[in-house]
Every structure is written in structure tokens, then in C-alpha cells.
Amino acid sequence: MYFFYRILTAVGMLALAPYYALRGWRRGEPSRTLRERFGQLDPEIARRAAACAQRMSASGEYRPGAIWIHAVSVGEVLAAAPLVIALKKRFPARCVFVSTTTETGQQLARERLTQADGVFYFPLDWVVAVRRVVRTMRPAMVIVMETEIWPNFLREARRAGVPVLFANARISTESFARFKRWEWLVGPLFARTMRDAEWFLAQTPEDARRLVEMGADEDDVEVTGNLKYDAEPPRAGKFCEWLAAEIQRQERWPVVVAGSVVAEEEQAVLAAYDIVQRRWRHSLLILAPRKPDRFDTAAAIAEASGWNVVRRSRLDLALKLAANLDESAEVLVLDSIGELAALYGLADAAFVGGSLVPSGGHNILEPAWYGRPPVFGPSMENFREMAAQFLSAQAGIQVNSGEHLGRVWSQLIENEALRKKTGDVARALAERNRGATARVIERIASRLEGEEQTAALPEANAPRPDSVTPVDSVPMRKGERSSR
């Protein structure tokens, strides 16, 4: 099965190369984007990786290899943030590199993960591209955030002797159902591929069970919790500070924030805001589409519905024209990346999108960090345990339509005691679930620190002519068995 997958990906690259080239040209992406997807890293990244991979310096001092973290998109980048900080603190001599798959993830990683030694695009799962990057990076370990399972990548990493660890691993209900439906066809490939990984550190017991059913060795799966709980609220940037001052100056109230809104949710959010706006005429809606390709569409939908719309991208705070927010503005479309989380701190009521339509939901911790009760829809498959905890503790509210959302927003706005009580419980729940990063770091350290101790004593690795190494002392890679 793997042989056919390898042939399929090789043929697929012939078709994908023109597609990625055309898409990059249309989006105005730098040329390095396409090169990195096909395995050719930026020269500066390659130079740093080579320096980090040099096990011994000119003076004979041991230099530990780099750690490579792969975070697919925005959610994974945010989950990786506390891990990057903790790794740099625990292993100050090691380089930490981060790769992403999506453009938005790349942009956010460059903005938020400033402690990383480099950020680049993850290669397409083509043997030539993958092998080239693995050879260039020569990392001591690869950490994949959540569950991006790429057969060629995992096989090439194993062949190069690079352990791969899946952190914050999860398998959504939808993905697992799809796997079970096609298990007769892809089951053997998954089982073989997942055994190329070293560990799976799962978010929940249910995720662990599903990973084992999909082919992971039970001994290599452990529940360590959700890294997203360990993320820190971002510092309020220039735009957030400016907007807060404008809201206060204009005495805007209430402010409602609808974040991570996806296609087909805009109308429902605007219908909910209409209920609020009829009662509180000086309100303001901050509408944040999840993906850049919805920025123009979301603004157009709001304008077509009769709202006075202001777009974040047209507010150049360095210009006098943007010194004041238009007092007639009713909807502010946040068509930017990385500014949403801090804006939840300005909200009197909030909504986390991707949940009113079948999209799996998004991170409800961001409003909770600021003591704002997260309101979300029924589609929370990607955050099922988190959503269940919030609902059970009465720290969040679930709605099923735009009209329902409008009523809940109105209730929270007019009932300050309810808003504060629910928000305080949400913040306490988020704090109580911290600790996954420390557990993951300990698993990583158990492997890397043992490697450092061994490599730092090269004379201990050289067999002496008058000695015989006992069989029991020979380290075995996963999957090897003693012949005794």
C-alpha cells in the first residue's frame, strides 16, 4: 500500500507544481514559499540548521541538535507558543525551528513565535521534497502539533534516525468516522505509518483510544492534556490600545466580538447583532472572519445588509485620517491576522465562530482568558472535551441560531452579575486545566537529555579492545527486539 502511495504522490506533484505556482502568483506570495513546499529551504534557514546540526564545534565542544516543531495553521501555532517558550528555557543550547502549512499559520508564527530560530513552510509529502528538508535540517527531534500524519515524511524521518513525537494529538469525531468508513482500504497504510512515529501525546483518553484503533502502538500513546490551556493572553497591540481609547472616548456600549467566523455564519452573526443594536443604538460589532479569503466577502455581506462598515485594513494608525474611529460605524471588520485574541478583552459579549455551521469549532479559551463567557454553536467537534467542560461548569453558553445568539448576547449585556459570574468561572476553568506543556516537556527531555549525556562523552561510545559490551546495555530503537 505504501508503494502505491509513494507513486501517487510522485505523480501528484506533477499536477500540483503548476497549481501552487499559479496560486502563489495570484496571492503575491514570495518565491521562497513555493521553493520551501518543494523542499528547498531559505538559505538563511539552511545555514542556521546546518550550524545547529553540527554536533561538535571546532573546539570540540558538544552542540546539541535542533528541535523542529510543525504547526499546521493558526490553532496549532497558538498551541505551540507555550511549548516553544518552554523548550528554549529547558534547552537553551538547542535551536528551535517551526514549520507551518497554511499562509495564515506562517504569518502568525512569524509574529508570535519570535523565540524560534526560524520559520518555514512544511514540505509537500513527496519523497524528494521531504528527504531534502530532513537532510538539510538534521534535527534531533520533530514535534508535530495535533495529528498531521504524512506517510512519506514519517518514513524518511525514521530512516534518518529522527524521532517524531505527536504533541497535543487528537482525532476528531469526523476524521475517525471517515477512517472507519475507509479502513478496509487505508487501514494497513495507517498502521504501518503510525508505527514510524516515536510517541503520541494525546489530549484526551478518547483521542488515545482512537489513535490506537488507527494503528498506533498502545505503548507509544499517552494522555498529557491540551496544550492550548497553557497559552498566555497576547499583549495588547497598538491597534487594540487605539480601539480601546476610541471606545471610551465615544462612550461606545456595548461592544460585541464575533471571532473566527466562517463562511455561512456571517448572516447569523449580523442577525444576532441586529437584536442587540435595536436596544443599544451606540453598540459596536467587531466581526473577525477566520480566513483571509473571507475578508472581502464578510465586509460585502455586512454592507449589503445595510450596516455602516469600517475595515481594519483601511485604518492606518500613522495617518491623521485614522486618528478617530468613524462615530457612525456599526460593524468593524477585523481583516487582519493575530489581533483577534486581545480584542476579546474589549468585549461585553463574545461569540466564537466555526460552530454554528458544521466546521468543528474554534478555541473558546481566548475570551475566557479575559473573563468573558464564551458563546458558541453546536459544532464543536474539534474542541469537544473543552466545550463539554465549559458547559458542565456553566462557564460557557451554547446557541443554535443567529436569533438565539442575539438573545444570549442581550441577556449577558443587560445582566452584569450574570456576565461577571459566568466570565469568572470561565477564567478559573481555563487556569485550572494548565499543565500539559510541563508534561510534554518532560517526555521530550527524557529522550533529548539522554542523548546529550551520551553524546557529550564520546569516549564512552568507543568500544575498548579489551572489553565486551553486555547485550542488555545496547540501546534499542522502537520496534527492535533482542535476539535472546
N, C-alpha and C positions, 0 to 999 in steps of 0.2 A: 504493500500500500504506500509506504514511504517513497519507493522508487517512482510510482506514478505521480505522487505529489510533487516530487522534485522535477519531473519532466513538465508537469502542468505549470509550475511557477516559472520555469525557464521559458516556456512558450509564451506565458502571460506577460513576461517582461517586454517582449517584442511589441505587444499591443499597448502596454502601459507607458512605455517610454514617451511616445508622442503625446499621449493624454496628459501626463504630468508636465511635459514641456509646455504644451498649449495652456493648461490651467495656470501654471506659474506665470506665463507671459501675460495672461489676462488679468491676473491678480497683482501684477507688478512685483512678484517675489524676486528676491536676489538670486543670482545664478547658483550660488552655493547650495540653495535649497534642493534643487534637482540633483546636484552632484552628491550631496550627502545622502539622499534617499537611495542612490545607486552605489553607495559605499565609499565615496571619496571625500574624506573629511577636510574641513578647512585647514590650511597649512599650520595656522597657529594652534589649533586644537591638536593636530597630529604631533606638533613639536612638544607640546606640554605632555601629551600622553606618552610619547617616547621617553621623555625625561622621568616621568613617574614610573614607567615600566623598567627603568634601569635599576636592577636590584642592588648593584654596588656602585658607589661613587668612585671617582678617581682616587680618593684617599683610602678606599677600602671600606668605607662606612656603609652599613646596610640601609637601603632605601626601600620602603615597602611599596607594593604595587597599588594602583588606583582602584577606587570603587566606582562602578558605573551604575547609575540609577536610571531606569526607564520609566517615565511617567507619560502615559498616552496623551492626555488632554488636560483641561483646566482642573477637573476634580482630582485627578491623580497628582497633578503638580501641587495643589494645595495640601493634599495628604502627605506628599513627600517633603514639604517645607520643614516640619519639625525633625524629620529624620536626617535631612542634610545638616541641620544645625548640630544635632546630637552626634553625628558621625565625625564632623570636623572637630568637635570638642573631644571626643573619645580617641580619635586617631589623627592628631594634628599633623603628623608627618605624611599622611596619605592625601593624594589628590582625590577629589570627588567630582565626577562628570555626570551631567544629566542629559538624557535624550528625550525627545517628545515625538509624537506622530503628527499632531494637528498644528496648524498655524497659530491658533489661539493659545494652545498649550505652550508653544515655543515663545510667544510674546510674553506670556505671564511668567514663564520660567526665567527669562532674561530679566524681568522686572523684580520678581520676588526672591528668586534663589541666588542672591548676589554672593553668597558664601561659596557657591560651586566654582570649580576651577574652569569650567567650560560647559556650554550648552550647544547641542547639535540635534539634527533630525535623525531618528532611528531609521536604519536601512530597511528597504523592502525585503520581504522574506524570500530572497533569491540567493542561491548558494554563493555566487560570485560576489555579490554586494555584502552579504553577511560575513563571509570569510575575510574579505578585505578589511572590514571595520574591526573585527575581532583581532586580526593580526596587527592592526595599527594601534588599537587601544591596549592590548595585552593586559587586561585588568586582573586584579586579584580576586574580584567577585563582581557579579552582576546582580542587581536587585531590581526585580520587575514589580512595579506597583500594581496591585489588584491582580488581574488574570489575563494577560496578553500571551496567549500560547501560540508560538510560531515554531513549527517543526524544524525548519532548516536552521534557524538561529540556535535553538536549543541543542541540536545535534552538533553544530560547529563549535559551540561553546564547550560542550563535553569533550569533543575531540581535541580541543586546545587545552584541556585541563582546567577550564574556568568554571567554578561552581556558580550555579544560578539559583537564587533564592526568590521566591514569590512572597512579597510582603503585603499585608492588608488584603490577602486573597479572598475573593468572593466569586460566587457563581449565582447569577440572578435566576429567578424562577423561570423567566422566559428562555434564557440561554440553556438551562438544564432541560427544560421541556423539549427544546429544539434538538439537543444532543440525544435524548432518549428516543425521539422520533426517527433519527438517522443513525442510531447506534449500530445497527446491523452493517452499515457501510463505513462509518468513520471510527467506530469503537476501537478496532485494532490499532489504527494510526494514533489515536489519542493515548491509548495505554502505553504504546511504545514511546511517544513523545514526552509524556509527563514523567516517565522514569529517567529522562535525561536531566531533569531538574534535581537539585540537591534537597531543598526544603520548600514546603508550602506553609506559610504562617497565616492562618485563616482568621477572618473577622469573627465568625460565629461557629458554634457546633454544627449548624445546618450546612454552612459553607464547607466545613471539613468533611462532612458525610458525602456531600455531592462530589467533592474533589476525589475522594477515594472511589466512588462509583464510576467516575470518569477515567480512572486508571492510575491515579497516584498511589504510591505505596503507603499503607497506613502508618508505617513507622516514620515516614517523612512529612507527616501532616500534624500540625499543632495549632491550637487556638490561642491567639495572642491579643485579640481585641481590635478595635477600629482606630487606626492612626488619626483619622480626621478629628477625633475628640482632643487630640494634643496640639492642634494648630492654634496659634495665637492670633487674636484680632489684629488686623493690619493697622499701621499708623495712619491717622487721618492725613490725606494728602492735601495739596494746595487747593484742588477743586472742592473737596469736602469742606474744608475750612471756609472757603469763599461762600459756598452754598449755605452753610450754617449761619453765616453772618447775614446773608440776604434774607433768609427765612425769618430771622429775628428782627431785622430792620423793617421788613414788610408786614410783620406780625402774621405770617402765614400759619394757618392751623385749620385742620390737621394736615400732616404730611403722611402720605401712604406710599410705601415702596413695594413694587411688584418686581421681584428679581428672577433671573433665569427663565424668563417667559419664552416658550417655544411656539412654533407655528400652530395656528388654530386656537391659541389661548388668548391672543391679543383682544379679540372681541369680547370674550368673557370678562377679562380684567377691566376693560373700558366700561362694560355694563355694570360691573360692581362699583367702579369709581363714580358712575352716574348717580347711583343711590347715595353715595357719600356727598357728592357735590351739590345735590339738591338741598341738603340740610346745612352744609357748611360751605358757603359760597367762596370763601377765601382759602380753600384747600389746594393742595398740590400733589399730583401723582408723579412719582419717579418710575418710569417704565423701562426696565432693563432687559432687552432681548438676550437670549442665551448665546446665539451665534451671530457673527458679523454679517452673514448673508441675510439676516432678518432685520438689520438696522433700517434700511430704506423702507422695507415693507411695513414694519411696525409704525414708523413715522407716517407713512402714507395712509395706513388704516386709521390712525388717530385723527389725522387731518380730515379724512373723508367722513368721519363720524361727527365732525363739527367742533372738535376741540382746538384750542389755541396751543400749538405745539412749539416747543423750543428744543433744539438738538444740542447735546453736549459738544459734539464735534465742531459746532459753529460758535462756541464760546471760547474765544482766545483771551484768556485772563490777562494777557500782556497788553491788550488793546483797550483803549478807553471805552469803546462801544460795548464791551462786555463787563464794564465796571459794576453794572446793576443788572439784576435779573428782570426781564420784562414783567411788569406787575400784572399784566393781563394773561400771563402764561398759566395754563391749566395742567398741561402734561409736559414733563421734561423727559425726553427720550435719551437714555444713557447709552449712546452708541460709542462706547469705549471699552477697553479691556482692563480689568484689575482694579476698578474704582467702586464696584458694587458693594463689597462687604462692609466697608467703612460707612457707607451711606445708610445702612440699616440702623446705625446709631442715631440718625436724624428722624427715624420713623415713629409715628404714633400708632401705626398699624402696618403689618407687613404680610406679604404672600410670597411663597417660594414656588416657582413655576415648574414646568415639566411634569405636572402632577394632575392637572385637570383633563389632560388627554393622555392616551397610552404611551408615555415616554419614559417611565421609570422613576421620575422624581429627581430632585437635586438636594444639595446639602442644607438641611434645616438648622444646622448649628450656627450659621452666620448671624441670623437675627437673635438667636439665643445668647450669643456672646455679649450682646448689648442689653440683655434683659427684655427683649421684645418677643412676645409669644409668636412662634412660627405658625402660620396658617398655610395649609397645603391641601391638595386634592387627593383622590383615592388611589392614583397610580404612583405608588412609592416602592416599587419592586426593588430598585437599586439601593434603597435605604430602609428595607422592611423592618429590621430589628430596631433601628433607631426610631422610626416613626411609631412603632408599637410601644416603645418605652415612653416616648413623649405623650402619647395619648393615654397610656395607663396612669401616668403620673399627673395627668391634667396639666401638662406643660405645653401642649400644642393643641390646635383645633383643626379638624378635617372638614372640608366642604366638598360639595359635589356639583356645583354650578357657579356661574358668574353671579346670579341673583343671591345664592346662598353666601358667597364670598362678600357681597355688598352688605348683607345683613350682619354678618360676623364683624366686619370692619366697623360698622356703625355702633355695634354693641361695645366693642373694645374702646372706641373713641369716647363714647359718652359715659362709660363706666371706668373711671380712673382706678378704682380699687381693684376691679377685676383685671384690668390691664397690668397693673403692677404686681399683683399676686401671681398671675399666670407667668409673667415675664421673669419674676424672681425664681420660680420653680424651674423654669426652662434653663436659666443660667446655672442654677445649682446642679441640675441634672447633667449639663454639659461638663461642669467641673468634676463631678463625681466619677465620671467614666474615663478620666485621663489615666495614662499609664501604659498604653500599648507601645509607645515608642521605646520606653525603657526595656520592655520585654523583648522587642525585636532587636534592639542594640545588643542585648546580652547574647542572643542567638548568633548574631553576626560576630561578636567578639570571641565567642567560643571557637570559631573557625579561624579568624584572622590573627588573633593573638597567639594561637598555637603555631601558626605559620611564621610569625615574626620571631618567636623564640627559636624555632628550628633553623630559620634562615640566618639569624644573627650569629649562629655558632656553626659556621661552615665546616670547621674541623671535626665537629661531632658527626657530620654526614659522611665523611670519608671513611670507608672501611679499612681497618688496620689489618696488615697481613697476618698478624698472629692472633686474630680474633674472628669469631664467627657470630653473626647477628642471629639472635634467637628468633624463631618464626613468629612467636607471639608479639614481638616488638615491631614488626613490619607494619606500617600504616596501610590500611586498605581503603581504596575508593569505594563509594557506594556501589553495590552490585557485585563486588568481588567476594569470593568465598575462599576460605582456607582449604588447602587440598588435604589436610589431615583428616 
